[in-house]
Amino acid sequence: MTDKSPVLLTTERLHLMLLPPDSAERVLAYHVANKDHLGPVSPARPATFFSNAYWRTRLAQDREDFRYDVSLRVFILPKGQPLALAPVIGNATLAHIRRGPLQAADLGYGLDHRHEGKGLMTEALRAFCDFAFGAMGLHRLQANHLPENLRSAAVLRRLGFIPEGYARDFLLINGKWRDHVLTSLVAPPEPGIRGGP
């Protein structure tokens, strides 16, 4: 990698980082390997999504989006290999960052199908949510999942996300409007600040 990541989080088994454009090939490999796994639960993708050119541009844009406090997209890498060589095994995103009285963002994530069932997503998202509430100063994270996506529901439950509702025809996926379960997690209260009435 040619430059230092402005975001690098480390857990027991993982690194989460904002990758530079020269990591496009690794990110593309992750998406190609998980096309059938993540495609059915993802919104429509651009025609050029599965190309190095798309990901070089997208990774450059991700850095700008973080710089301007619009969103943060990190990729998950296994520890034990040099950062410049480690494969991408997942991703996590804070999208639609809203400041002012809201201080909220939408959480999205995905994990390579070959790494499921090991607690890696929970480990990664715990660090990511801590960063969102700490360094980024956010107050509320929202995460939505398809009703049948029991793995995702279990991850969110382990992290303390609370179901808040059920949205009909919430997101267009594979040409069909799909219902979603709505959940949220709020930052731990700061000393001296009371929440509620």
N, CA, C and O of each residue as an XYZ file, in Angstrom:
788
protein
N       0.853     -1.187      0.000
C       0.000      0.000      0.000
C       0.890      1.238      0.000
O       1.942      1.264      0.638
N       0.459      2.240     -0.710
C       1.327      3.392     -0.899
C       1.188      4.461      0.169
O       2.088      5.286      0.324
N       0.107      4.472      0.898
C      -0.003      5.516      1.929
C      -0.688      4.970      3.179
O      -1.352      3.933      3.151
N      -0.506      5.693      4.258
C      -1.019      5.268      5.565
C      -2.536      5.459      5.617
O      -3.066      6.456      5.128
N      -3.218      4.494      6.213
C      -4.675      4.589      6.321
C      -5.056      5.572      7.418
O      -4.494      5.530      8.512
N      -6.019      6.467      7.129
C      -6.486      7.381      8.178
C      -7.301      6.665      9.253
O      -7.527      7.220     10.328
N      -7.743      5.444      8.973
C      -8.463      4.648      9.967
C      -7.875      3.244      9.967
O      -7.850      2.575      8.934
N      -7.404      2.804     11.119
C      -6.906      1.441     11.292
C      -7.293      0.985     12.688
O      -6.763      1.483     13.682
N      -8.212      0.043     12.758
C      -8.661     -0.513     14.030
C      -8.146     -1.939     14.131
O      -8.106     -2.663     13.137
N      -7.755     -2.337     15.322
C      -7.198     -3.669     15.519
C      -7.946     -4.389     16.627
O      -8.191     -3.825     17.693
N      -8.308     -5.640     16.366
C      -8.946     -6.496     17.367
C      -8.034     -7.696     17.598
O      -6.910     -7.733     17.096
N      -8.506     -8.652     18.341
C      -7.694     -9.838     18.634
C      -7.267    -10.572     17.363
O      -6.129    -11.033     17.263
N      -8.183    -10.682     16.386
C      -7.892    -11.470     15.181
C      -7.909    -10.683     13.878
O      -7.611    -11.228     12.816
N      -8.259     -9.395     13.958
C      -8.549     -8.649     12.730
C      -7.946     -7.251     12.701
O      -7.603     -6.669     13.730
N      -7.831     -6.736     11.479
C      -7.586     -5.316     11.237
C      -8.786     -4.796     10.453
O      -9.280     -5.476      9.553
N      -9.258     -3.595     10.786
C     -10.287     -2.919     10.004
C      -9.661     -1.632      9.515
O      -9.153     -0.844     10.313
N      -9.692     -1.408      8.204
C      -9.053     -0.191      7.706
C      -9.707      0.359      6.446
O     -10.330     -0.352      5.658
N      -9.527      1.662      6.307
C      -9.928      2.384      5.108
C      -8.813      2.143      4.102
O      -7.698      2.632      4.289
N      -9.092      1.405      3.044
C      -8.044      0.992      2.107
C      -7.790      2.032      1.021
O      -8.715      2.732      0.607
N      -6.546      2.141      0.559
C      -6.206      3.060     -0.531
C      -6.559      2.452     -1.887
O      -6.812      1.251     -1.979
N      -6.578      3.273     -2.939
C      -6.954      2.785     -4.271
C      -6.109      1.618     -4.778
O      -6.600      0.800     -5.557
N      -4.849      1.525     -4.352
C      -4.031      0.421     -4.870
C      -4.386     -0.926     -4.233
O      -3.729     -1.932     -4.505
N      -5.406     -0.948     -3.400
C      -5.929     -2.209     -2.852
C      -7.120     -2.725     -3.653
O      -7.774     -3.683     -3.242
N      -7.402     -2.104     -4.780
C      -8.589     -2.448     -5.577
C      -8.655     -3.932     -5.918
O      -9.727     -4.534     -5.867
N      -7.524     -4.518     -6.262
C      -7.519     -5.928     -6.667
C      -7.968     -6.846     -5.531
O      -8.693     -7.815     -5.760
N      -7.536     -6.539     -4.305
C      -7.945     -7.355     -3.148
C      -9.433     -7.206     -2.850
O     -10.113     -8.180     -2.528
N      -9.930     -5.977     -2.962
C     -11.355     -5.736     -2.706
C     -12.202     -6.422     -3.775
O     -13.231     -7.024     -3.470
N     -11.763     -6.327     -5.020
C     -12.476     -6.990     -6.110
C     -12.501     -8.507     -5.893
O     -13.535     -9.143     -6.096
N     -11.378     -9.086     -5.484
C     -11.315    -10.535     -5.245
C     -12.337    -10.953     -4.185
O     -12.986    -11.990     -4.320
N     -12.479    -10.143     -3.131
C     -13.470    -10.414     -2.082
C     -14.889    -10.413     -2.652
O     -15.681    -11.309     -2.359
N     -15.202     -9.415     -3.459
C     -16.557     -9.320     -4.011
C     -16.840    -10.414     -5.044
O     -17.956    -10.930     -5.110
N     -15.840    -10.767     -5.845
C     -16.027    -11.850     -6.817
C     -16.272    -13.165     -6.089
O     -17.166    -13.924     -6.464
N     -15.479    -13.441     -5.042
C     -15.620    -14.690     -4.286
C     -16.958    -14.777     -3.560
O     -17.419    -15.871     -3.233
N     -17.585    -13.626     -3.307
C     -18.838    -13.599     -2.536
C     -20.030    -13.103     -3.339
O     -21.037    -12.673     -2.777
N     -19.905    -13.168     -4.655
C     -20.970    -12.689     -5.541
C     -22.298    -13.380     -5.246
O     -23.331    -12.719     -5.136
N     -22.276    -14.702     -5.117
C     -23.513    -15.451     -4.861
C     -23.958    -15.346     -3.410
O     -25.139    -15.507     -3.103
N     -23.007    -15.075     -2.518
C     -23.305    -14.993     -1.088
C     -23.914    -13.637     -0.710
O     -24.929    -13.578     -0.017
N     -23.284    -12.551     -1.171
C     -23.737    -11.206     -0.790
C     -24.708    -10.587     -1.795
O     -25.502     -9.716     -1.439
N     -24.646    -11.030     -3.038
C     -25.507    -10.462     -4.074
C     -26.990    -10.484     -3.741
O     -27.666     -9.471     -3.918
N     -27.529    -11.630     -3.253
C     -28.965    -11.707     -2.982
C     -29.453    -10.800     -1.849
O     -30.658    -10.586     -1.720
N     -28.546    -10.262     -1.024
C     -28.973     -9.380      0.071
C     -28.494     -7.942     -0.139
O     -28.596     -7.108      0.761
N     -27.965     -7.660     -1.345
C     -27.414     -6.332     -1.632
C     -28.277     -5.590     -2.645
O     -28.864     -6.208     -3.532
N     -28.356     -4.254     -2.514
C     -29.045     -3.460     -3.535
C     -28.326     -3.587     -4.883
O     -27.208     -4.099     -4.951
N     -28.970     -3.122     -5.942
C     -28.388     -3.203     -7.285
C     -27.005     -2.548     -7.319
O     -26.765     -1.533     -6.667
N     -26.116     -3.147     -8.086
C     -24.752     -2.648     -8.201
C     -24.522     -2.088     -9.600
O     -25.171     -2.513    -10.556
N     -23.596     -1.131     -9.722
C     -23.306     -0.585    -11.056
C     -22.769     -1.673    -11.994
O     -22.246     -2.688    -11.535
N     -22.897     -1.459    -13.296
C     -22.446     -2.448    -14.291
C     -20.947     -2.722    -14.171
O     -20.488     -3.818    -14.489
N     -20.191     -1.735    -13.717
C     -18.725     -1.876    -13.629
C     -18.250     -2.364    -12.255
O     -17.047     -2.384    -11.994
N     -19.181     -2.758    -11.375
C     -18.856     -3.124     -9.994
C     -17.734     -4.149     -9.909
O     -16.851     -4.033     -9.059
N     -17.759     -5.154    -10.784
C     -16.754     -6.214    -10.737
C     -15.582     -5.897    -11.666
O     -15.260     -6.660    -12.577
N     -14.954     -4.746    -11.407
C     -13.768     -4.359    -12.184
C     -12.783     -3.611    -11.288
O     -13.180     -2.933    -10.340
N     -11.504     -3.744    -11.600
C     -10.469     -3.023    -10.851
C     -10.662     -1.515    -10.960
O     -10.463     -0.784     -9.990
N     -11.052     -1.054    -12.154
C     -11.222      0.392    -12.371
C     -12.288      0.943    -11.428
O     -12.111      2.007    -10.835
N     -13.399      0.210    -11.293
C     -14.457      0.667    -10.389
C     -13.920      0.797     -8.973
O     -14.161      1.810     -8.315
N     -13.196     -0.212     -8.489
C     -12.756     -0.201     -7.104
C     -11.630      0.795     -6.841
O     -11.521      1.320     -5.733
N     -10.799      1.059     -7.831
C      -9.787      2.122     -7.642
C     -10.492      3.467     -7.409
O     -10.131      4.227     -6.510
N     -11.495      3.736     -8.235
C     -12.248      4.986     -8.106
C     -13.036      5.010     -6.797
O     -13.073      6.023     -6.100
N     -13.655      3.893     -6.480
C     -14.487      3.815     -5.281
C     -13.658      3.985     -4.001
O     -14.081      4.677     -3.075
N     -12.480      3.356     -3.951
C     -11.630      3.470     -2.765
C     -11.107      4.891     -2.598
O     -10.962      5.371     -1.473
N     -10.825      5.563     -3.703
C     -10.424      6.975     -3.627
C     -11.586      7.817     -3.107
O     -11.393      8.714     -2.286
N     -12.799      7.522     -3.592
C     -13.997      8.251     -3.144
C     -14.289      7.985     -1.675
O     -14.726      8.882     -0.954
N     -14.046      6.738     -1.223
C     -14.258      6.406      0.186
C     -13.433      7.314      1.092
O     -13.909      7.749      2.140
N     -12.206      7.596      0.691
C     -11.337      8.473      1.497
C     -11.881      9.900      1.528
O     -11.850     10.561      2.567
N     -12.374     10.362      0.399
C     -12.970     11.700      0.351
C     -14.238     11.752      1.204
O     -14.466     12.720      1.930
N     -15.050     10.719      1.111
C     -16.294     10.674      1.885
C     -16.000     10.702      3.391
O     -16.721     11.342      4.157
N     -14.944     10.009      3.801
C     -14.571     10.036      5.217
C     -14.040     11.422      5.605
O     -14.376     11.956      6.662
N     -13.216     11.981      4.743
C     -12.652     13.313      5.003
C     -13.758     14.362      5.180
O     -13.641     15.262      6.012
N     -14.828     14.236      4.393
C     -15.929     15.194      4.462
C     -17.054     14.732      5.397
O     -18.129     15.333      5.423
N     -16.803     13.662      6.166
C     -17.739     13.217      7.195
C     -19.088     12.791      6.609
O     -20.143     13.030      7.198
N     -19.028     12.153      5.435
C     -20.242     11.673      4.772
C     -20.479     10.201      5.103
O     -21.605      9.786      5.376
N     -19.392      9.416      5.074
C     -19.487      7.988      5.367
C     -18.100      7.453      5.718
O     -17.088      8.125      5.519
N     -18.078      6.237      6.241
C     -16.815      5.545      6.505
C     -16.993      4.091      6.102
O     -17.850      3.385      6.634
N     -16.163      3.647      5.143
C     -16.182      2.247      4.701
C     -14.820      1.643      5.016
O     -13.801      2.090      4.489
N     -14.802      0.626      5.878
C     -13.556     -0.078      6.182
C     -13.663     -1.503      5.653
O     -14.753     -2.046      5.473
N     -12.497     -2.084      5.411
C     -12.440     -3.485      5.003
C     -11.766     -4.276      6.113
O     -10.913     -3.766      6.838
N     -12.168     -5.525      6.223
C     -11.717     -6.393      7.305
C     -10.646     -7.333      6.761
O     -10.853     -8.032      5.769
N      -9.493     -7.332      7.436
C      -8.357     -8.157      7.035
C      -7.958     -9.045      8.210
O      -8.033     -8.612      9.359
N      -7.535    -10.280      7.940
C      -7.082    -11.133      9.042
C      -5.716    -10.670      9.541
O      -4.873    -10.240      8.754
N      -5.507    -10.761     10.844
C      -4.197    -10.472     11.417
C      -3.240    -11.608     11.054
O      -3.663    -12.690     10.650
N      -1.952    -11.341     11.205
C      -0.974    -12.399     10.972
C      -0.331    -12.329      9.609
O       0.569    -13.112      9.306
N      -0.780    -11.396      8.775
C      -0.148    -11.164      7.476
C       0.126     -9.676      7.347
O      -0.576     -8.874      7.962
N       1.128     -9.279      6.563
C       1.367     -7.846      6.359
C       0.104     -7.174      5.814
O      -0.601     -7.738      4.978
N      -0.169     -5.963      6.301
C      -1.382     -5.255      5.869
C      -1.470     -5.130      4.358
O      -2.563     -5.185      3.794
N      -0.335     -4.963      3.698
C      -0.332     -4.760      2.249
C      -0.655     -6.031      1.470
O      -0.946     -5.970      0.275
N      -0.606     -7.194      2.146
C      -0.822     -8.457      1.454
C      -2.050     -9.220      1.939
O      -2.548    -10.094      1.230
N      -2.539     -8.908      3.120
C      -3.648     -9.664      3.709
C      -4.892     -9.575      2.823
O      -5.209     -8.505      2.304
N      -5.592    -10.690      2.651
C      -6.803    -10.663      1.830
C      -7.943     -9.936      2.546
O      -7.990     -9.892      3.775
N      -8.841     -9.377      1.775
C     -10.051     -8.772      2.328
C     -11.031     -9.901      2.625
O     -11.329    -10.719      1.755
N     -11.533     -9.943      3.870
C     -12.494    -10.995      4.215
C     -13.847    -10.420      4.652
O     -14.755    -11.169      5.011
N     -13.977     -9.101      4.621
C     -15.258     -8.511      4.988
C     -15.214     -7.002      4.864
O     -14.183     -6.425      4.520
N     -16.326     -6.376      5.143
C     -16.410     -4.917      5.094
C     -17.445     -4.421      6.101
O     -18.353     -5.153      6.493
N     -17.291     -3.185      6.502
C     -18.269     -2.529      7.383
C     -18.346     -1.069      6.976
O     -17.334     -0.448      6.651
N     -19.552     -0.530      6.998
C     -19.775      0.840      6.526
C     -20.672      1.614      7.482
O     -21.667      1.092      7.986
N     -20.304      2.858      7.718
C     -21.198      3.824      8.348
C     -21.601      4.784      7.236
O     -20.797      5.608      6.800
N     -22.833      4.679      6.784
C     -23.321      5.501      5.674
C     -24.290      6.558      6.179
O     -24.811      6.468      7.291
N     -24.519      7.560      5.342
C     -25.501      8.616      5.640
C     -25.271      9.221      7.030
O     -26.194      9.309      7.840
N     -24.037      9.630      7.291
C     -23.732     10.244      8.590
C     -24.499     11.555      8.706
O     -24.398     12.423      7.839
N     -25.264     11.690      9.785
C     -26.020     12.918     10.045
C     -25.497     13.529     11.331
O     -25.384     12.844     12.348
N     -25.179     14.807     11.291
C     -24.675     15.510     12.472
C     -25.797     16.336     13.089
O     -26.966     15.965     12.982
N     -25.457     17.449     13.732
C     -26.474     18.259     14.395
C     -27.071     17.500     15.559
O     -26.356     16.773     16.249
N     -28.372     17.651     15.796
C     -28.985     16.995     16.949
C     -29.138     15.476     16.788
O     -29.424     14.786     17.767
N     -28.952     14.943     15.570
C     -29.108     13.496     15.362
C     -27.851     12.709     15.734
O     -27.926     11.772     16.528
N     -26.697     13.078     15.169
C     -25.437     12.348     15.382
C     -25.636     10.854     15.135
O     -25.372     10.027     16.008
N     -26.106     10.525     13.933
C     -26.476      9.143     13.620
C     -25.871      8.699     12.294
O     -25.449      9.522     11.481
N     -25.835      7.373     12.089
C     -25.385      6.801     10.821
C     -26.039      5.438     10.640
O     -26.532      4.838     11.595
N     -26.034      4.961      9.399
C     -26.567      3.646      9.070
C     -25.403      2.663      8.959
O     -24.433      2.927      8.249
N     -25.496      1.551      9.646
C     -24.451      0.539      9.652
C     -24.774     -0.565      8.646
O     -25.877     -1.111      8.624
N     -23.780     -0.876      7.818
C     -23.890     -1.988      6.889
C     -22.638     -2.845      6.998
O     -21.596     -2.362      7.440
N     -22.727     -4.119      6.599
C     -21.573     -5.000      6.753
C     -21.747     -6.257      5.920
O     -22.857     -6.608      5.521
N     -20.637     -6.927      5.668
C     -20.651     -8.198      4.966
C     -19.411     -8.991      5.341
O     -18.389     -8.420      5.722
N     -19.508    -10.317      5.230
C     -18.384    -11.185      5.568
C     -18.261    -12.281      4.524
O     -19.259    -12.835      4.062
N     -17.030    -12.584      4.161
C     -16.731    -13.664      3.230
C     -17.382    -14.957      3.732
O     -17.252    -15.309      4.904
N     -18.076    -15.653      2.843
C     -18.799    -16.875      3.239
C     -17.870    -17.937      3.816
O     -18.310    -18.804      4.571
N     -16.590    -17.872      3.463
C     -15.634    -18.874      3.961
C     -15.195    -18.600      5.395
O     -14.480    -19.408      5.988
N     -15.617    -17.469      5.956
C     -15.196    -17.090      7.309
C     -16.372    -16.957      8.274
O     -16.208    -16.457      9.387
N     -17.559    -17.403      7.853
C     -18.725    -17.313      8.728
C     -18.649    -18.335      9.865
O     -17.953    -19.345      9.765
N     -19.375    -18.053     10.936
C     -19.489    -19.005     12.028
C     -18.320    -19.009     13.002
O     -18.209    -19.916     13.827
N     -17.443    -18.004     12.919
C     -16.272    -17.938     13.807
C     -16.319    -16.735     14.748
O     -15.382    -16.505     15.512
N     -17.415    -15.966     14.691
C     -17.526    -14.779     15.534
C     -16.746    -13.574     15.031
O     -16.595    -12.593     15.758
N     -16.246    -13.632     13.796
C     -15.423    -12.544     13.263
C     -16.225    -11.263     13.026
O     -15.738    -10.161     13.281
N     -17.463    -11.418     12.533
C     -18.263    -10.225     12.260
C     -18.604     -9.507     13.552
O     -18.555     -8.279     13.611
N     -18.948    -10.253     14.581
C     -19.244     -9.641     15.873
C     -18.009     -8.924     16.414
O     -18.106     -7.806     16.918
N     -16.858     -9.566     16.310
C     -15.599     -8.966     16.777
C     -15.287     -7.675     16.025
O     -14.922     -6.666     16.629
N     -15.433     -7.719     14.705
C     -15.147     -6.537     13.884
C     -16.115     -5.398     14.185
O     -15.703     -4.252     14.362
N     -17.409     -5.723     14.243
C     -18.404     -4.673     14.446
C     -18.351     -4.079     15.852
O     -18.691     -2.911     16.039
N     -17.933     -4.863     16.835
C     -17.788     -4.311     18.185
C     -16.749     -3.180     18.168
O     -16.977     -2.114     18.740
N     -15.615     -3.421     17.511
C     -14.574     -2.384     17.403
C     -15.058     -1.201     16.565
O     -14.769     -0.046     16.878
N     -15.794     -1.501     15.502
C     -16.280     -0.450     14.603
C     -17.298      0.441     15.309
O     -17.247      1.663     15.170
N     -18.215     -0.151     16.060
C     -19.207      0.634     16.805
C     -18.532      1.461     17.900
O     -18.907      2.611     18.128
N     -17.549      0.885     18.571
C     -16.796      1.651     19.579
C     -16.141      2.873     18.952
O     -16.138      3.953     19.542
N     -15.583      2.703     17.747
C     -14.951      3.822     17.030
C     -16.002      4.867     16.650
O     -15.758      6.069     16.757
N     -17.166      4.402     16.209
C     -18.252      5.320     15.816
C     -18.690      6.176     16.997
O     -18.887      7.383     16.856
N     -18.842      5.552     18.160
C     -19.303      6.282     19.339
C     -18.183      7.091     19.988
O     -18.436      8.152     20.560
N     -16.966      6.606     19.905
C     -15.834      7.288     20.535
C     -15.233      8.360     19.642
O     -15.585      9.535     19.748
N     -14.325      7.955     18.763
C     -13.577      8.897     17.923
C     -14.484      9.736     17.018
O     -14.208     10.912     16.782
N     -15.569      9.133     16.510
C     -16.437      9.867     15.582
C     -17.529     10.654     16.300
O     -18.146     11.533     15.699
N     -17.775     10.356     17.563
C     -18.750     11.126     18.331
C     -20.196     10.907     17.932
O     -21.043     11.761     18.197
N     -20.501      9.771     17.295
C     -21.890      9.495     16.930
C     -22.673      9.039     18.154
O     -22.101      8.535     19.120
N     -23.971      9.220     18.100
C     -24.832      8.845     19.231
C     -25.695      7.621     18.932
O     -26.032      6.856     19.836
N     -26.049      7.441     17.663
C     -27.010      6.375     17.308
C     -26.601      5.718     16.002
O     -26.278      6.392     15.025
N     -26.619      4.381     16.002
C     -26.366      3.612     14.787
C     -27.625      2.814     14.466
O     -28.249      2.226     15.349
N     -27.977      2.808     13.202
C     -29.140      2.059     12.757
C     -28.670      0.955     11.815
O     -27.810      1.183     10.964
N     -29.230     -0.227     11.967
C     -28.894     -1.356     11.097
C     -30.178     -2.103     10.762
O     -31.012     -2.341     11.636
N     -30.333     -2.468      9.509
C     -31.541     -3.134      9.052
C     -31.166     -4.454      8.393
O     -30.115     -4.558      7.761
N     -32.019     -5.461      8.537
C     -31.723     -6.743      7.906
C     -33.003     -7.393      7.400
O     -34.097     -7.130      7.898
N     -32.836     -8.247      6.397
C     -33.963     -9.018      5.891
C     -34.488     -9.923      7.010
O     -33.689    -10.455      7.781
N     -35.786    -10.108      7.119
C     -36.347    -10.919      8.211
C     -35.763    -12.337      8.270
O     -35.601    -12.898      9.354
N     -35.450    -12.911      7.107
C     -34.935    -14.287      7.092
C     -33.431    -14.370      7.334
O     -32.881    -15.467      7.439
N     -32.765    -13.230      7.422
C     -31.309    -13.239      7.624
C     -31.002    -13.410      9.120
O     -30.702    -12.445      9.824
N     -31.084    -14.639      9.571
C     -30.945    -14.931     10.998
C     -29.521    -14.716     11.505
O     -29.324    -14.355     12.665
N     -28.525    -14.936     10.642
C     -27.131    -14.682     11.046
C     -26.924    -13.205     11.368
O     -26.326    -12.859     12.386
N     -27.415    -12.357     10.505
C     -27.282    -10.919     10.715
C     -28.027    -10.489     11.976
O     -27.526     -9.688     12.765
N     -29.223    -11.028     12.152
C     -30.007    -10.705     13.347
C     -29.250    -11.099     14.611
O     -29.265    -10.367     15.601
N     -28.589    -12.253     14.577
C     -27.860    -12.743     15.749
C     -26.649    -11.850     16.052
O     -26.367    -11.559     17.214
N     -25.942    -11.421     15.017
C     -24.792    -10.522     15.209
C     -25.253     -9.227     15.873
O     -24.655     -8.774     16.848
N     -26.313     -8.640     15.341
C     -26.808     -7.374     15.887
C     -27.283     -7.547     17.333
O     -27.057     -6.676     18.173
N     -27.926     -8.650     17.612
C     -28.396     -8.920     18.978
C     -27.210     -9.014     19.946
O     -27.254     -8.460     21.044
N     -26.150     -9.719     19.529
C     -24.955     -9.844     20.377
C     -24.314     -8.490     20.658
O     -23.717     -8.285     21.715
N     -24.440     -7.577     19.714
C     -23.845     -6.242     19.876
C     -24.727     -5.291     20.687
O     -24.301     -4.189     21.033
N     -25.957     -5.719     20.989
C     -26.856     -4.880     21.778
C     -27.847     -4.070     20.968
O     -28.566     -3.245     21.531
N     -27.907     -4.283     19.653
C     -28.900     -3.577     18.834
C     -30.300     -4.038     19.239
O     -30.534     -5.221     19.488
N     -31.218     -3.081     19.298
C     -32.592     -3.340     19.719
C     -33.519     -3.228     18.507
O     -33.462     -2.229     17.789
N     -34.381     -4.239     18.259
C     -35.365     -4.107     17.173
C     -36.315     -2.941     17.463
O     -36.803     -2.784     18.582
N     -36.562     -2.144     16.453
C     -37.430     -0.967     16.619
C     -38.654     -0.998     15.721
O     -39.586     -0.213     15.899
N     -38.646     -1.891     14.773
C     -39.812     -1.924     13.895
C     -39.598     -2.825     12.701
O     -38.568     -3.484     12.555
N     -40.603     -2.830     11.859
C     -40.615     -3.666     10.663
C     -41.039     -2.772      9.507
O     -42.147     -2.234      9.506
N     -40.155     -2.614      8.521
C     -40.450     -1.722      7.396
C     -40.832     -2.544      6.167
O     -40.044     -3.354      5.678
N     -42.039     -2.328      5.679
C     -42.500     -3.014      4.477
C     -41.916     -2.361      3.240
O     -41.791     -1.139      3.167
N     -41.555     -3.198      2.256
C     -41.020     -2.703      0.979
C     -39.927     -1.658      1.202
O     -39.954     -0.580      0.608
N     -38.981     -1.984      2.051
C     -37.974     -1.018      2.507
C     -36.858     -0.777      1.495
O     -36.420      0.359      1.315
N     -36.390     -1.850      0.825
C     -35.212     -1.725     -0.034
C     -35.398     -2.569     -1.288
O     -35.906     -3.689     -1.229
N     -34.977     -2.014     -2.427
C     -35.079     -2.716     -3.705
C     -33.861     -3.629     -3.865
O     -32.737     -3.149     -4.011
N     -34.087     -4.936     -3.835
C     -33.022     -5.930     -3.949
C     -33.405     -6.932     -5.025
O     -34.489     -7.514     -4.994
N     -32.498     -7.125     -5.981
C     -32.759     -8.058     -7.094
C     -34.098     -7.780     -7.775
O     -34.823     -8.707     -8.135
N     -34.419     -6.504     -7.948
C     -35.638     -6.126     -8.654
C     -36.925     -6.255     -7.864
O     -38.009     -6.057     -8.413
N     -36.824     -6.591     -6.557
C     -38.028     -6.722     -5.733
C     -37.897     -5.868     -4.480
O     -36.824     -5.795     -3.880
N     -38.998     -5.219     -4.084
C     -39.008     -4.462     -2.835
C     -39.092     -5.448     -1.684
O     -39.995     -6.283     -1.632
N     -38.137     -5.345     -0.755
C     -38.034     -6.313      0.327
C     -38.271     -5.657      1.687
O     -37.812     -4.545      1.947
N     -38.994     -6.369      2.540
C     -39.206     -5.927      3.920
C     -37.895     -6.035      4.705
O     -37.033     -6.849      4.376
N     -37.752     -5.209      5.743
C     -36.576     -5.258      6.610
C     -36.975     -5.065      8.071
O     -37.939     -4.367      8.383
N     -36.212     -5.699      8.951
C     -36.314     -5.454     10.386
C     -35.391     -4.279     10.703
O     -34.230     -4.273     10.294
N     -35.907     -3.281     11.434
C     -35.140     -2.081     11.776
C     -34.610     -2.215     13.206
O     -35.364     -2.534     14.125
N     -33.319     -1.971     13.385
C     -32.723     -2.042     14.720
C     -31.834     -0.826     14.954
O     -31.454     -0.131     14.011
N     -31.507     -0.579     16.213
C     -30.594      0.525     16.517
C     -29.800      0.238     17.785
O     -30.174     -0.585     18.621
N     -28.687      0.959     17.886
C     -27.834      0.921     19.067
C     -27.460      2.357     19.387
O     -27.056      3.102     18.494
N     -27.587      2.758     20.645
C     -27.204      4.117     21.030
C     -25.937      4.061     21.876
O     -25.652      3.063     22.538
N     -25.194      5.147     21.835
C     -23.939      5.236     22.571
C     -24.189      5.113     24.061
O     -25.232      5.540     24.556
N     -23.234      4.530     24.784
C     -23.371      4.513     26.250
C     -23.472      5.947     26.761
O     -22.827      6.841     26.211
N     -24.266      6.181     27.797
C     -24.425      7.557     28.311
C     -23.106      8.095     28.871
O     -22.343      7.381     29.521
N     -22.870      9.371     28.596
C     -21.684     10.030     29.152
C     -21.985     10.447     30.585
O     -23.121     10.788     30.917
N     -20.960     10.417     31.432
C     -21.185     10.863     32.809
C     -21.705     12.301     32.835
O     -21.168     13.177     32.157
N     -22.745     12.531     33.616
C     -23.281     13.885     33.742
C     -24.323     14.251     32.722
O     -24.926     15.322     32.807
N     -24.555     13.356     31.728
C     -25.580     13.641     30.714
C     -26.704     12.640     30.878
O     -26.487     11.431     30.802
N     -27.899     13.143     31.101
C     -29.069     12.278     31.259
C     -29.818     12.176     29.939
O     -29.960     13.158     29.211
N     -30.288     10.987     29.645
C     -31.129     10.799     28.466
C     -32.585     10.724     28.870
O     -32.904     10.464     30.030
N     -33.452     10.946     27.930
C     -34.889     10.797     28.186
C     -35.474     11.993     28.904
O     -34.773     12.970     29.166
N     -36.786     11.918     29.232
C     -37.488     13.054     29.847
C     -37.086     13.259     31.299
O     -37.586     14.172     31.955
